[in-house]
């Protein structure tokens, strides 16, 4: 299959591109800087620019583009978080429509924060809808609405509501490892907030199956089986690296002072289940946290 991918140079995209090509697919990657590499094409959605060859023969689009959530949310940066996900998708839709392109599938990232960010013992599934409206839930709603627009030109639309991604380098693990390696691992805030997560390998496998398996359609929670609290997660991380776990929690007010509104991601959480994607036969390599963390520790 010929696939176009946005965000193909990021943490998930880099590994996904390699895996898709290994499986025999042709992958075009949209990049923000002009490139002479084969199958890399320049685009700038804010300036309405796209290399015309990028869409030729494309049967599926995977939309991973989006500015990092892990920066302080000024008003201007909030607009960038929305635009990089929503405007970019709408830009692609307009180009596909003008070129009369019919897709087999349009597959988009989203976040588990769709449901809202809050502390609760309830476990949510894809039918729950937004429980608490906040910036992230509204962002995800706009993101998914842009993706669902592709139902007009695609046989299938797939949305993966993704938890923080655990990987050997980059992403959520980078800063957590830095803290842990300094023997400063500890619970944050109350430490009781739930922490959904997913291993990078499992997330890449989900995208591959979303492309190749016609049964994949609609919205799926991309999360592992085990859902620890923040305290349990940090304890497990410290243990996996043979480091200390401090019994004193990091105060909530300190996080709010440093990160502002963005601290809600760390201080609160969303607890969702993966039953729907498993019902299609998806088999997690890393359903439990201990296995996942062990995969990052050099023998």
Buried (B, 14 or more C-beta within 10 A) or exposed (E): BBBBBBBBBBBBBBBBBEBBEEEEBBBBBBBEEEBEEEBBBBBBBEEEEBBEEBBEEBBBBBBBBBBEBBEEBEEEBBEBBBBBBBBBBBBBBEBBEEEEBEBBBBBBBBBBBBBBBBBBEEBBEBEBEBBBEBBBBBBBBBBBEBBBBBEEBBBBBBBBBBBBBBBEEEBBBEEBBEBBEEEBBBBBBBBEBBBBBBBBBBBBBBBBBBBBBEEBBEBBBBBBEBBBBBBBBBBBBBBBBEBBBEEEBBEBEEBBEEBEBBBBBBBBBBBBBBEBBBEEEBEBEBBBBEBBBEBBEEE
